[in-house]
């Protein structure tokens, strides 16, 4: 797939984007959920080897190339690795799946009710490498904890500033100002968040598109004006800690929003499953998430 074909796939694809981008801090928890005990690795290299084996098993599972997964978000080490003897991005594209790369370097300490991204000092080099490896887009996460107007304005401003840098490098930025689903004031905060996003979308030059990855809103169809904005390629939803069933039920109430789930996709997979059990379990999750994405 070339860039034009990948853009069309993301714009029109009837499916969802898989999030396979757990990084250093979240990897041990992801491995434990998969059935890999901490005692089974003793260094970062061994830890990332274990998670790459899990991701490779997901990507090569027959159901992953069924057409219901239209994109996948990778961690840098996964992008650098191989699947079936090919660079991971190429292995995905061979299956009709558009590759994205996680580019943030973690979260700063909370201030004004939000956690901004830490300075992205490695971004220029990572963007250059990602373009060379055939990636289509990027993803970067920051987190909103409360309905603080100053904090939400700062988080959206940072996302769009870095997003423009990414677009200038030739990649599609996926902006992720996640709203903590446990925040008591989330409905109020999402009003502020939507207004800030729309304000920044209106400042983008004609023809420049971005994607957004957002928490499934408290009020269904809350982000419809964002989805319909001419500068938005696609809006995707994170599962945010909801179970697969909860996330899919909530997503299905939001027209035009598709899933980009991690926990909701992988929660029932185990290292000890036979290949048949693994594929059946993954296939069930993929079918459920795709159905929620299409029905929305």
BALOBA-1460 file (C-alpha; in Angstrom, 3 decimals):
// residues 296
<rec num="1" residu="x" x="0.000" y="0.000" z="0.000"/>
<rec num="2" residu="x" x="1.224" y="3.478" z="-0.843"/>
<rec num="3" residu="x" x="0.319" y="6.612" z="1.135"/>
<rec num="4" residu="x" x="-2.747" y="7.367" z="-0.986"/>
<rec num="5" residu="x" x="-4.051" y="3.821" z="-0.527"/>
<rec num="6" residu="x" x="-3.381" y="3.887" z="3.209"/>
<rec num="7" residu="x" x="-5.163" y="7.235" z="3.566"/>
<rec num="8" residu="x" x="-8.205" y="5.815" z="1.776"/>
<rec num="9" residu="x" x="-8.112" y="2.712" z="3.968"/>
<rec num="10" residu="x" x="-8.194" y="4.781" z="7.157"/>
<rec num="11" residu="x" x="-10.800" y="7.219" z="5.832"/>
<rec num="12" residu="x" x="-13.226" y="4.596" z="4.526"/>
<rec num="13" residu="x" x="-12.253" y="1.313" z="6.173"/>
<rec num="14" residu="x" x="-15.000" y="-0.694" z="7.839"/>
<rec num="15" residu="x" x="-13.121" y="-1.877" z="10.904"/>
<rec num="16" residu="x" x="-10.877" y="-0.620" z="13.669"/>
<rec num="17" residu="x" x="-7.282" y="0.164" z="14.622"/>
<rec num="18" residu="x" x="-5.477" y="-2.242" z="16.950"/>
<rec num="19" residu="x" x="-3.300" y="-0.684" z="19.658"/>
<rec num="20" residu="x" x="-0.155" y="-2.822" z="20.044"/>
<rec num="21" residu="x" x="2.002" y="-0.041" z="21.469"/>
<rec num="22" residu="x" x="2.587" y="-0.858" z="25.130"/>
<rec num="23" residu="x" x="5.964" y="0.664" z="26.015"/>
<rec num="24" residu="x" x="8.437" y="0.195" z="28.858"/>
<rec num="25" residu="x" x="6.185" y="1.258" z="31.722"/>
<rec num="26" residu="x" x="3.110" y="-0.705" z="30.682"/>
<rec num="27" residu="x" x="4.816" y="-3.775" z="29.243"/>
<rec num="28" residu="x" x="5.192" y="-5.831" z="32.471"/>
<rec num="29" residu="x" x="1.464" y="-5.461" z="33.219"/>
<rec num="30" residu="x" x="0.595" y="-6.432" z="29.634"/>
<rec num="31" residu="x" x="2.844" y="-9.490" z="29.874"/>
<rec num="32" residu="x" x="1.313" y="-10.577" z="33.182"/>
<rec num="33" residu="x" x="-2.128" y="-10.348" z="31.599"/>
<rec num="34" residu="x" x="-0.855" y="-12.537" z="28.774"/>
<rec num="35" residu="x" x="0.421" y="-15.108" z="31.261"/>
<rec num="36" residu="x" x="4.131" y="-14.238" z="31.290"/>
<rec num="37" residu="x" x="5.423" y="-13.986" z="34.859"/>
<rec num="38" residu="x" x="8.043" y="-11.378" z="35.795"/>
<rec num="39" residu="x" x="10.434" y="-14.265" z="36.538"/>
<rec num="40" residu="x" x="10.462" y="-15.192" z="32.841"/>
<rec num="41" residu="x" x="12.562" y="-12.157" z="31.911"/>
<rec num="42" residu="x" x="15.442" y="-10.406" z="33.666"/>
<rec num="43" residu="x" x="16.344" y="-7.463" z="31.413"/>
<rec num="44" residu="x" x="14.616" y="-4.901" z="29.224"/>
<rec num="45" residu="x" x="15.775" y="-6.754" z="26.134"/>
<rec num="46" residu="x" x="14.226" y="-9.997" z="27.377"/>
<rec num="47" residu="x" x="11.039" y="-8.165" z="28.388"/>
<rec num="48" residu="x" x="10.690" y="-6.587" z="24.945"/>
<rec num="49" residu="x" x="11.478" y="-9.943" z="23.368"/>
<rec num="50" residu="x" x="8.530" y="-11.455" z="25.219"/>
<rec num="51" residu="x" x="6.143" y="-8.676" z="24.196"/>
<rec num="52" residu="x" x="7.362" y="-8.838" z="20.586"/>
<rec num="53" residu="x" x="6.614" y="-12.560" z="20.536"/>
<rec num="54" residu="x" x="3.084" y="-11.803" z="21.741"/>
<rec num="55" residu="x" x="2.569" y="-9.078" z="19.132"/>
<rec num="56" residu="x" x="3.990" y="-11.278" z="16.372"/>
<rec num="57" residu="x" x="1.559" y="-14.009" z="17.351"/>
<rec num="58" residu="x" x="-1.316" y="-11.507" z="17.145"/>
<rec num="59" residu="x" x="-0.221" y="-10.106" z="13.780"/>
<rec num="60" residu="x" x="0.301" y="-13.546" z="12.192"/>
<rec num="61" residu="x" x="-2.958" y="-14.977" z="13.554"/>
<rec num="62" residu="x" x="-5.213" y="-15.705" z="10.530"/>
<rec num="63" residu="x" x="-8.055" y="-13.588" z="11.896"/>
<rec num="64" residu="x" x="-5.868" y="-10.469" z="12.196"/>
<rec num="65" residu="x" x="-5.710" y="-10.187" z="8.410"/>
<rec num="66" residu="x" x="-9.450" y="-10.726" z="7.983"/>
<rec num="67" residu="x" x="-10.056" y="-7.131" z="6.863"/>
<rec num="68" residu="x" x="-11.657" y="-6.091" z="10.145"/>
<rec num="69" residu="x" x="-8.384" y="-4.597" z="11.436"/>
<rec num="70" residu="x" x="-7.591" y="-1.607" z="9.222"/>
<rec num="71" residu="x" x="-4.628" y="-0.235" z="11.179"/>
<rec num="72" residu="x" x="-2.228" y="-1.057" z="13.999"/>
<rec num="73" residu="x" x="-0.241" y="1.175" z="16.357"/>
<rec num="74" residu="x" x="3.269" y="-0.073" z="17.168"/>
<rec num="75" residu="x" x="5.920" y="0.680" z="19.761"/>
<rec num="76" residu="x" x="9.302" y="1.639" z="18.288"/>
<rec num="77" residu="x" x="10.945" y="-1.660" z="19.198"/>
<rec num="78" residu="x" x="8.100" y="-3.509" z="17.477"/>
<rec num="79" residu="x" x="8.588" y="-1.376" z="14.361"/>
<rec num="80" residu="x" x="12.312" y="-2.187" z="14.477"/>
<rec num="81" residu="x" x="11.623" y="-5.919" z="14.708"/>
<rec num="82" residu="x" x="10.479" y="-8.455" z="12.154"/>
<rec num="83" residu="x" x="7.373" y="-10.586" z="11.723"/>
<rec num="84" residu="x" x="7.539" y="-13.610" z="9.448"/>
<rec num="85" residu="x" x="11.013" y="-12.471" z="8.437"/>
<rec num="86" residu="x" x="9.827" y="-9.050" z="7.241"/>
<rec num="87" residu="x" x="9.968" y="-5.611" z="8.885"/>
<rec num="88" residu="x" x="6.835" y="-5.311" z="11.007"/>
<rec num="89" residu="x" x="5.373" y="-2.443" z="8.955"/>
<rec num="90" residu="x" x="5.714" y="-4.502" z="5.758"/>
<rec num="91" residu="x" x="4.182" y="-7.560" z="7.427"/>
<rec num="92" residu="x" x="1.181" y="-5.440" z="8.412"/>
<rec num="93" residu="x" x="0.781" y="-3.868" z="4.976"/>
<rec num="94" residu="x" x="0.925" y="-7.340" z="3.398"/>
<rec num="95" residu="x" x="-2.196" y="-8.069" z="5.472"/>
<rec num="96" residu="x" x="-3.911" y="-4.843" z="4.403"/>
<rec num="97" residu="x" x="-3.232" y="-3.132" z="7.743"/>
<rec num="98" residu="x" x="-1.995" y="0.468" z="7.958"/>
<rec num="99" residu="x" x="0.955" y="0.930" z="10.376"/>
<rec num="100" residu="x" x="1.236" y="3.716" z="12.969"/>
<rec num="101" residu="x" x="4.049" y="4.391" z="15.457"/>
<rec num="102" residu="x" x="3.785" y="5.638" z="19.044"/>
<rec num="103" residu="x" x="6.090" y="8.657" z="19.341"/>
<rec num="104" residu="x" x="5.595" y="10.155" z="22.811"/>
<rec num="105" residu="x" x="8.161" y="9.593" z="25.557"/>
<rec num="106" residu="x" x="5.771" y="9.306" z="28.479"/>
<rec num="107" residu="x" x="3.836" y="11.688" z="30.694"/>
<rec num="108" residu="x" x="4.981" y="14.668" z="32.738"/>
<rec num="109" residu="x" x="3.863" y="15.214" z="36.335"/>
<rec num="110" residu="x" x="0.272" y="16.363" z="36.760"/>
<rec num="111" residu="x" x="-0.296" y="20.124" z="36.626"/>
<rec num="112" residu="x" x="-3.599" y="22.003" z="36.266"/>
<rec num="113" residu="x" x="-5.445" y="18.693" z="36.211"/>
<rec num="114" residu="x" x="-3.558" y="17.239" z="33.241"/>
<rec num="115" residu="x" x="-0.433" y="15.329" z="32.361"/>
<rec num="116" residu="x" x="1.271" y="16.793" z="29.314"/>
<rec num="117" residu="x" x="3.706" y="14.783" z="27.252"/>
<rec num="118" residu="x" x="7.318" y="14.893" z="28.352"/>
<rec num="119" residu="x" x="9.591" y="16.812" z="25.954"/>
<rec num="120" residu="x" x="9.878" y="14.835" z="22.716"/>
<rec num="121" residu="x" x="13.616" y="15.290" z="22.215"/>
<rec num="122" residu="x" x="13.892" y="12.068" z="20.183"/>
<rec num="123" residu="x" x="11.045" y="12.973" z="17.846"/>
<rec num="124" residu="x" x="12.951" y="14.273" z="14.774"/>
<rec num="125" residu="x" x="15.109" y="11.154" z="14.546"/>
<rec num="126" residu="x" x="12.135" y="8.851" z="15.160"/>
<rec num="127" residu="x" x="10.072" y="10.570" z="12.468"/>
<rec num="128" residu="x" x="12.899" y="10.258" z="9.950"/>
<rec num="129" residu="x" x="13.306" y="6.565" z="10.750"/>
<rec num="130" residu="x" x="9.543" y="5.938" z="10.637"/>
<rec num="131" residu="x" x="9.214" y="7.530" z="7.206"/>
<rec num="132" residu="x" x="12.100" y="5.372" z="5.986"/>
<rec num="133" residu="x" x="10.413" y="2.239" z="7.316"/>
<rec num="134" residu="x" x="7.155" y="2.970" z="5.519"/>
<rec num="135" residu="x" x="4.974" y="3.984" z="8.449"/>
<rec num="136" residu="x" x="1.791" y="5.921" z="7.676"/>
<rec num="137" residu="x" x="1.142" y="7.796" z="10.900"/>
<rec num="138" residu="x" x="1.973" y="8.398" z="14.535"/>
<rec num="139" residu="x" x="0.210" y="8.380" z="17.890"/>
<rec num="140" residu="x" x="0.994" y="10.341" z="21.046"/>
<rec num="141" residu="x" x="-0.824" y="10.305" z="24.383"/>
<rec num="142" residu="x" x="-1.429" y="12.837" z="27.121"/>
<rec num="143" residu="x" x="-4.027" y="12.590" z="29.911"/>
<rec num="144" residu="x" x="-6.740" y="14.838" z="31.341"/>
<rec num="145" residu="x" x="-7.654" y="14.219" z="34.978"/>
<rec num="146" residu="x" x="-10.124" y="17.052" z="35.664"/>
<rec num="147" residu="x" x="-12.151" y="19.794" z="33.970"/>
<rec num="148" residu="x" x="-9.513" y="22.486" z="34.384"/>
<rec num="149" residu="x" x="-9.831" y="24.901" z="31.420"/>
<rec num="150" residu="x" x="-6.183" y="26.002" z="31.573"/>
<rec num="151" residu="x" x="-4.911" y="22.429" z="31.714"/>
<rec num="152" residu="x" x="-7.142" y="21.203" z="28.888"/>
<rec num="153" residu="x" x="-6.144" y="24.183" z="26.723"/>
<rec num="154" residu="x" x="-2.475" y="23.398" z="27.355"/>
<rec num="155" residu="x" x="-2.852" y="19.722" z="26.517"/>
<rec num="156" residu="x" x="-4.667" y="20.378" z="23.227"/>
<rec num="157" residu="x" x="-2.191" y="23.107" z="22.275"/>
<rec num="158" residu="x" x="0.735" y="20.738" z="22.801"/>
<rec num="159" residu="x" x="-0.923" y="17.954" z="20.814"/>
<rec num="160" residu="x" x="-1.560" y="20.209" z="17.830"/>
<rec num="161" residu="x" x="1.900" y="21.803" z="17.928"/>
<rec num="162" residu="x" x="3.598" y="18.415" z="17.829"/>
<rec num="163" residu="x" x="1.014" y="17.177" z="15.324"/>
<rec num="164" residu="x" x="2.002" y="19.907" z="12.892"/>
<rec num="165" residu="x" x="5.659" y="18.914" z="13.276"/>
<rec num="166" residu="x" x="4.709" y="15.321" z="12.464"/>
<rec num="167" residu="x" x="2.627" y="16.340" z="9.445"/>
<rec num="168" residu="x" x="5.513" y="18.463" z="8.174"/>
<rec num="169" residu="x" x="7.665" y="15.310" z="8.278"/>
<rec num="170" residu="x" x="5.202" y="13.513" z="6.004"/>
<rec num="171" residu="x" x="3.300" y="11.367" z="8.520"/>
<rec num="172" residu="x" x="-0.331" y="11.409" z="9.671"/>
<rec num="173" residu="x" x="-0.562" y="12.582" z="13.310"/>
<rec num="174" residu="x" x="-3.028" y="10.835" z="15.618"/>
<rec num="175" residu="x" x="-3.580" y="13.191" z="18.564"/>
<rec num="176" residu="x" x="-4.576" y="11.508" z="21.832"/>
<rec num="177" residu="x" x="-5.677" y="13.826" z="24.657"/>
<rec num="178" residu="x" x="-7.151" y="10.983" z="26.734"/>
<rec num="179" residu="x" x="-9.757" y="11.884" z="29.358"/>
<rec num="180" residu="x" x="-9.504" y="9.649" z="32.443"/>
<rec num="181" residu="x" x="-12.771" y="7.676" z="32.452"/>
<rec num="182" residu="x" x="-12.792" y="7.726" z="36.278"/>
<rec num="183" residu="x" x="-12.833" y="11.540" z="36.501"/>
<rec num="184" residu="x" x="-15.993" y="12.686" z="38.270"/>
<rec num="185" residu="x" x="-16.277" y="15.844" z="36.141"/>
<rec num="186" residu="x" x="-15.661" y="14.180" z="32.782"/>
<rec num="187" residu="x" x="-18.914" y="15.355" z="31.152"/>
<rec num="188" residu="x" x="-18.038" y="18.995" z="31.895"/>
<rec num="189" residu="x" x="-14.420" y="18.517" z="30.878"/>
<rec num="190" residu="x" x="-15.383" y="16.947" z="27.563"/>
<rec num="191" residu="x" x="-17.309" y="20.107" z="26.692"/>
<rec num="192" residu="x" x="-14.111" y="22.103" z="27.209"/>
<rec num="193" residu="x" x="-12.049" y="19.531" z="25.337"/>
<rec num="194" residu="x" x="-14.329" y="19.524" z="22.289"/>
<rec num="195" residu="x" x="-14.280" y="23.325" z="22.099"/>
<rec num="196" residu="x" x="-10.470" y="23.414" z="22.298"/>
<rec num="197" residu="x" x="-10.092" y="20.731" z="19.636"/>
<rec num="198" residu="x" x="-12.448" y="22.532" z="17.257"/>
<rec num="199" residu="x" x="-10.634" y="25.822" z="17.837"/>
<rec num="200" residu="x" x="-7.314" y="24.290" z="16.826"/>
<rec num="201" residu="x" x="-8.793" y="22.368" z="13.898"/>
<rec num="202" residu="x" x="-10.061" y="25.666" z="12.499"/>
<rec num="203" residu="x" x="-6.502" y="27.041" z="12.473"/>
<rec num="204" residu="x" x="-5.056" y="24.208" z="10.367"/>
<rec num="205" residu="x" x="-4.174" y="25.066" z="6.780"/>
<rec num="206" residu="x" x="-6.570" y="23.907" z="4.087"/>
<rec num="207" residu="x" x="-5.868" y="20.309" z="3.145"/>
<rec num="208" residu="x" x="-4.017" y="19.385" z="6.335"/>
<rec num="209" residu="x" x="-5.646" y="16.468" z="8.118"/>
<rec num="210" residu="x" x="-5.147" y="14.967" z="11.553"/>
<rec num="211" residu="x" x="-6.643" y="12.031" z="13.406"/>
<rec num="212" residu="x" x="-7.861" y="12.062" z="16.991"/>
<rec num="213" residu="x" x="-7.927" y="9.272" z="19.545"/>
<rec num="214" residu="x" x="-10.370" y="10.128" z="22.332"/>
<rec num="215" residu="x" x="-12.014" y="8.504" z="25.323"/>
<rec num="216" residu="x" x="-15.538" y="7.302" z="24.538"/>
<rec num="217" residu="x" x="-17.572" y="10.324" z="25.669"/>
<rec num="218" residu="x" x="-20.106" y="10.426" z="28.487"/>
<rec num="219" residu="x" x="-22.712" y="11.875" z="26.103"/>
<rec num="220" residu="x" x="-23.141" y="9.806" z="22.913"/>
<rec num="221" residu="x" x="-22.189" y="11.607" z="19.692"/>
<rec num="222" residu="x" x="-20.499" y="14.375" z="21.687"/>
<rec num="223" residu="x" x="-17.613" y="14.466" z="19.210"/>
<rec num="224" residu="x" x="-19.726" y="14.481" z="16.025"/>
<rec num="225" residu="x" x="-18.627" y="18.069" z="15.151"/>
<rec num="226" residu="x" x="-15.010" y="16.863" z="15.379"/>
<rec num="227" residu="x" x="-15.720" y="13.775" z="13.256"/>
<rec num="228" residu="x" x="-17.387" y="15.957" z="10.611"/>
<rec num="229" residu="x" x="-14.630" y="18.592" z="10.512"/>
<rec num="230" residu="x" x="-12.938" y="18.844" z="7.090"/>
<rec num="231" residu="x" x="-9.459" y="18.688" z="8.660"/>
<rec num="232" residu="x" x="-10.121" y="15.349" z="10.395"/>
<rec num="233" residu="x" x="-9.284" y="12.078" z="8.647"/>
<rec num="234" residu="x" x="-10.801" y="9.817" z="11.340"/>
<rec num="235" residu="x" x="-11.702" y="9.832" z="15.027"/>
<rec num="236" residu="x" x="-10.935" y="6.667" z="16.979"/>
<rec num="237" residu="x" x="-11.774" y="5.648" z="20.525"/>
<rec num="238" residu="x" x="-9.588" y="4.182" z="23.251"/>
<rec num="239" residu="x" x="-10.994" y="1.565" z="25.601"/>
<rec num="240" residu="x" x="-9.630" y="3.471" z="28.599"/>
<rec num="241" residu="x" x="-9.795" y="0.568" z="31.048"/>
<rec num="242" residu="x" x="-13.292" y="-0.594" z="30.126"/>
<rec num="243" residu="x" x="-13.765" y="-4.293" z="29.449"/>
<rec num="244" residu="x" x="-14.339" y="-5.325" z="25.851"/>
<rec num="245" residu="x" x="-18.097" y="-5.621" z="26.429"/>
<rec num="246" residu="x" x="-18.363" y="-2.210" z="28.123"/>
<rec num="247" residu="x" x="-16.193" y="-0.434" z="25.569"/>
<rec num="248" residu="x" x="-18.066" y="-1.912" z="22.600"/>
<rec num="249" residu="x" x="-21.482" y="-1.100" z="24.060"/>
<rec num="250" residu="x" x="-20.472" y="2.509" z="24.656"/>
<rec num="251" residu="x" x="-18.704" y="2.884" z="21.309"/>
<rec num="252" residu="x" x="-21.728" y="1.643" z="19.352"/>
<rec num="253" residu="x" x="-23.669" y="4.712" z="20.545"/>
<rec num="254" residu="x" x="-21.219" y="7.101" z="18.828"/>
<rec num="255" residu="x" x="-21.746" y="7.435" z="15.089"/>
<rec num="256" residu="x" x="-18.607" y="7.697" z="12.959"/>
<rec num="257" residu="x" x="-16.208" y="6.805" z="15.780"/>
<rec num="258" residu="x" x="-14.219" y="3.570" z="15.436"/>
<rec num="259" residu="x" x="-12.227" y="1.634" z="18.003"/>
<rec num="260" residu="x" x="-8.517" y="1.753" z="18.707"/>
<rec num="261" residu="x" x="-8.442" y="-0.688" z="21.585"/>
<rec num="262" residu="x" x="-5.562" y="-2.345" z="23.426"/>
<rec num="263" residu="x" x="-6.933" y="-3.971" z="26.565"/>
<rec num="264" residu="x" x="-10.300" y="-4.459" z="24.881"/>
<rec num="265" residu="x" x="-8.584" y="-6.435" z="22.114"/>
<rec num="266" residu="x" x="-5.984" y="-8.436" z="24.036"/>
<rec num="267" residu="x" x="-7.516" y="-9.060" z="27.464"/>
<rec num="268" residu="x" x="-8.401" y="-12.745" z="26.958"/>
<rec num="269" residu="x" x="-5.266" y="-13.866" z="25.120"/>
<rec num="270" residu="x" x="-2.852" y="-16.175" z="26.983"/>
<rec num="271" residu="x" x="0.594" y="-17.479" z="26.114"/>
<rec num="272" residu="x" x="-0.439" y="-21.027" z="27.040"/>
<rec num="273" residu="x" x="-3.314" y="-21.187" z="24.577"/>
<rec num="274" residu="x" x="-2.955" y="-23.487" z="21.596"/>
<rec num="275" residu="x" x="-2.807" y="-21.739" z="18.230"/>
<rec num="276" residu="x" x="-6.425" y="-22.709" z="17.616"/>
<rec num="277" residu="x" x="-7.552" y="-21.395" z="21.013"/>
<rec num="278" residu="x" x="-5.545" y="-18.209" z="20.539"/>
<rec num="279" residu="x" x="-6.990" y="-17.541" z="17.086"/>
<rec num="280" residu="x" x="-10.554" y="-18.287" z="18.198"/>
<rec num="281" residu="x" x="-10.221" y="-15.960" z="21.185"/>
<rec num="282" residu="x" x="-8.671" y="-13.168" z="19.141"/>
<rec num="283" residu="x" x="-11.193" y="-13.661" z="16.340"/>
<rec num="284" residu="x" x="-14.081" y="-13.258" z="18.767"/>
<rec num="285" residu="x" x="-12.637" y="-9.989" z="20.122"/>
<rec num="286" residu="x" x="-11.901" y="-8.672" z="16.619"/>
<rec num="287" residu="x" x="-15.422" y="-9.477" z="15.453"/>
<rec num="288" residu="x" x="-17.026" y="-7.809" z="18.463"/>
<rec num="289" residu="x" x="-14.899" y="-4.659" z="18.216"/>
<rec num="290" residu="x" x="-15.340" y="-4.377" z="14.448"/>
<rec num="291" residu="x" x="-19.103" y="-4.731" z="14.790"/>
<rec num="292" residu="x" x="-19.205" y="-1.943" z="17.387"/>
<rec num="293" residu="x" x="-17.059" y="0.248" z="15.142"/>
<rec num="294" residu="x" x="-19.181" y="-0.314" z="12.040"/>
<rec num="295" residu="x" x="-22.522" y="-0.011" z="13.850"/>
<rec num="296" residu="x" x="-21.354" y="3.274" z="15.337"/>
